[in-house]
Amino acid sequence: MQKNVHIIGAGISGLSAGVRLANANYRVHVHEATQQAGGRCRSYFDAATNLTIDNGNHLLLSGNRHALAYAKSIGTEAGLVGPKLAQFPFVDIVTGQRWQLDLGDGKLPLWVFDEARRVPDTKLLDYLALMPLAWAGTGKLVGDTIPCKGTLYDRLVQPLLLAALNVDPPEGSAGLAGAIVRETLLAGGQACRPLIARDGLSAVLVEPAIKLLQDKGASIQFGHELREFAIAGNAVGELKFGSDAIALGSDDAVVLAVPPRPAAALLPGLKTPSKFRAIVNAHFRFDPPKDAPPILGVVGGLVEWLFAFPQRLSVTISNGDRLVDMPREELALAIWRDVCKAASLPGEPPLPPWQIVRERRATFEATPEQNALRPGAVTSFKNLFLAGDWTDTGLPATIEGSIRSGDRAADLVLARSKA
Ligand SMILES: Cc1cc2nc3c(=O)[nH]c(=O)nc-3n(C[C@H](O)[C@H](O)[C@H](O)COP(=O)(O)OP(=O)(O)OC[C@H]3O[C@@H](n4cnc5c(N)ncnc54)[C@H](O)[C@@H]3O)c2cc1C
């Protein structure tokens, strides 16, 4: 007899838990509040640009092993594409200087010993000063652990940690930053190849998971928001969805894979992160120049990363709370000016069709204080497990962290059924 598992929330963490459990012969029931799967990692048709865009440009690295294993399990590993080598071109739009960081393809960060592959005007000693990050505790600040000024900081450490933590790096958790550094930079170029879902987040990471689940007999219900748990002793007895309710059998399990706010509302007393930071993305319908790199690091302006897609130039700005209330037209124009400089567009072409996506609660604040509020996957109810990028994954809020949390919740469900 197949056992039932109810997955609440069809974001990446819920989907990864669902896929793992469907592959282990569970009967999976996915309940998603909105009309679309993918949560904070999704694509949609945008009328302003007449293109299908992602809510945000998402970058993975080849060292994100849970994310790659998930993509493989849904048959879309080949949909994550990037340059063959871990090379990161950068431009400083104030000075016009361009350089490329070349991390090679080994398993050790040997590139730091080669002046030609390092960030220009940096020395080996600057890199060695970053080592304390690798073993820093989560309670420590980045700003108290490594030097947060100087050329290496401005040109590499700040852009990298800002993208990973989504807070100004000095105020971020050194432990979370250290986890990223250990799993990518310190693991050599082999773990640092940038990967993008070139055909869109939904086509590569979301829809194939839904299809796999459906092929395995799962039910997927959209517009099915969980409103309440009815508790029976030390277990969840019933799921209440507003217009309907589902009673759980003794072998049934639930994976709650919703963001922290709904999780805290559903489970009073649950400790969760309570502060969040925005990410701003801008999309311009504009054919990228032929020699445009797929990803360009930009320093000295508003824009932080410039992505070149077919027919589209897209921009990511992290820690974007300062921009959420800025008039949209003004913001689009300011970003476009930076794009013209970064992509060397001759004559600053007029603003093309554009879209701005401001995700106000893109990630929890990756500070020591907020990190301390992340719960593990186990709850006080024996058939209920938590997943989500905000649970205690040891990583900042990332796809890798989400999938790790989904895998962990699924493994706990499986372990329970074996007990
Ligand atoms: C703009 C932006 C850029 C990003 N860039 C990157 C990047 O470059 N690299 C990277 O690794 N990560 C990036 N991230 C982070 C990444 O998107 C998230 O970590 C990940 O998508 C979180 O997935 P999740 O499943 O944990 O949560 P969510 O995606 O929030 O999914 C939760 C789901 O639960 C549903 N839900 C909520 N309440 C209920 C309820 N009561 N009942 C049923 N369903 C409910 C929601 O509708 C949602 O679908 C970015 C995020 C944003 C917003």
PDBQT file of the ligand as one rigid body, heavy atoms in Angstrom, charges set to zero:
ROOT
HETATM    1  C1  LIG A 501      14.527  37.869  -7.075  1.00  0.00    +0.000 C 
HETATM    2  C2  LIG A 501      15.185  36.662  -6.477  1.00  0.00    +0.000 A 
HETATM    3  C3  LIG A 501      16.448  36.287  -6.928  1.00  0.00    +0.000 A 
HETATM    4  C4  LIG A 501      17.065  35.160  -6.395  1.00  0.00    +0.000 A 
HETATM    5  N1  LIG A 501      18.279  34.786  -6.881  1.00  0.00    +0.000 NA
HETATM    6  C5  LIG A 501      18.818  33.613  -6.493  1.00  0.00    +0.000 A 
HETATM    7  C6  LIG A 501      20.010  33.130  -7.100  1.00  0.00    +0.000 A 
HETATM    8  O1  LIG A 501      20.596  33.781  -7.977  1.00  0.00    +0.000 OA
HETATM    9  N2  LIG A 501      20.492  31.916  -6.711  1.00  0.00    +0.000 N 
HETATM   10  C7  LIG A 501      19.870  31.169  -5.741  1.00  0.00    +0.000 A 
HETATM   11  O2  LIG A 501      20.335  30.058  -5.443  1.00  0.00    +0.000 OA
HETATM   12  N3  LIG A 501      18.733  31.616  -5.131  1.00  0.00    +0.000 NA
HETATM   13  C8  LIG A 501      18.199  32.804  -5.476  1.00  0.00    +0.000 A 
HETATM   14  N4  LIG A 501      17.048  33.251  -4.897  1.00  0.00    +0.000 N 
HETATM   15  C9  LIG A 501      16.469  32.485  -3.770  1.00  0.00    +0.000 C 
HETATM   16  C10 LIG A 501      15.558  31.337  -4.225  1.00  0.00    +0.000 C 
HETATM   17  O3  LIG A 501      14.643  31.791  -5.196  1.00  0.00    +0.000 OA
HETATM   18  C11 LIG A 501      14.785  30.817  -3.018  1.00  0.00    +0.000 C 
HETATM   19  O4  LIG A 501      15.715  30.416  -2.038  1.00  0.00    +0.000 OA
HETATM   20  C12 LIG A 501      13.871  29.647  -3.330  1.00  0.00    +0.000 C 
HETATM   21  O5  LIG A 501      13.110  29.851  -4.492  1.00  0.00    +0.000 OA
HETATM   22  C13 LIG A 501      12.935  29.426  -2.137  1.00  0.00    +0.000 C 
HETATM   23  O6  LIG A 501      12.135  28.290  -2.364  1.00  0.00    +0.000 OA
HETATM   24  P1  LIG A 501      11.176  27.735  -1.236  1.00  0.00    +0.000 P 
HETATM   25  O7  LIG A 501      10.469  26.558  -1.790  1.00  0.00    +0.000 OA
HETATM   26  O8  LIG A 501      11.958  27.539   0.023  1.00  0.00    +0.000 OA
HETATM   27  O9  LIG A 501      10.136  28.913  -0.907  1.00  0.00    +0.000 OA
HETATM   28  P2  LIG A 501       9.059  29.629  -1.861  1.00  0.00    +0.000 P 
HETATM   29  O10 LIG A 501       9.600  29.760  -3.225  1.00  0.00    +0.000 OA
HETATM   30  O11 LIG A 501       8.661  30.874  -1.157  1.00  0.00    +0.000 OA
HETATM   31  O12 LIG A 501       7.843  28.609  -1.937  1.00  0.00    +0.000 OA
HETATM   32  C14 LIG A 501       6.834  28.541  -0.963  1.00  0.00    +0.000 C 
HETATM   33  C15 LIG A 501       5.515  28.206  -1.651  1.00  0.00    +0.000 C 
HETATM   34  O13 LIG A 501       4.524  28.024  -0.625  1.00  0.00    +0.000 OA
HETATM   35  C16 LIG A 501       3.307  28.589  -1.093  1.00  0.00    +0.000 C 
HETATM   36  N5  LIG A 501       2.439  28.844   0.071  1.00  0.00    +0.000 N 
HETATM   37  C17 LIG A 501       2.553  29.830   0.996  1.00  0.00    +0.000 A 
HETATM   38  N6  LIG A 501       1.617  29.675   1.943  1.00  0.00    +0.000 NA
HETATM   39  C18 LIG A 501       0.883  28.572   1.625  1.00  0.00    +0.000 A 
HETATM   40  C19 LIG A 501      -0.217  27.893   2.243  1.00  0.00    +0.000 A 
HETATM   41  N7  LIG A 501      -0.741  28.307   3.400  1.00  0.00    +0.000 N 
HETATM   42  N8  LIG A 501      -0.723  26.778   1.623  1.00  0.00    +0.000 NA
HETATM   43  C20 LIG A 501      -0.183  26.326   0.454  1.00  0.00    +0.000 A 
HETATM   44  N9  LIG A 501       0.866  26.944  -0.158  1.00  0.00    +0.000 NA
HETATM   45  C21 LIG A 501       1.397  28.036   0.435  1.00  0.00    +0.000 A 
HETATM   46  C22 LIG A 501       3.770  29.841  -1.821  1.00  0.00    +0.000 C 
HETATM   47  O14 LIG A 501       2.761  30.337  -2.679  1.00  0.00    +0.000 OA
HETATM   48  C23 LIG A 501       5.001  29.311  -2.568  1.00  0.00    +0.000 C 
HETATM   49  O15 LIG A 501       4.678  28.779  -3.814  1.00  0.00    +0.000 OA
HETATM   50  C24 LIG A 501      16.428  34.404  -5.381  1.00  0.00    +0.000 A 
HETATM   51  C25 LIG A 501      15.156  34.790  -4.918  1.00  0.00    +0.000 A 
HETATM   52  C26 LIG A 501      14.540  35.898  -5.465  1.00  0.00    +0.000 A 
HETATM   53  C27 LIG A 501      13.176  36.290  -4.981  1.00  0.00    +0.000 C 
ENDROOT
TORSDOF 0
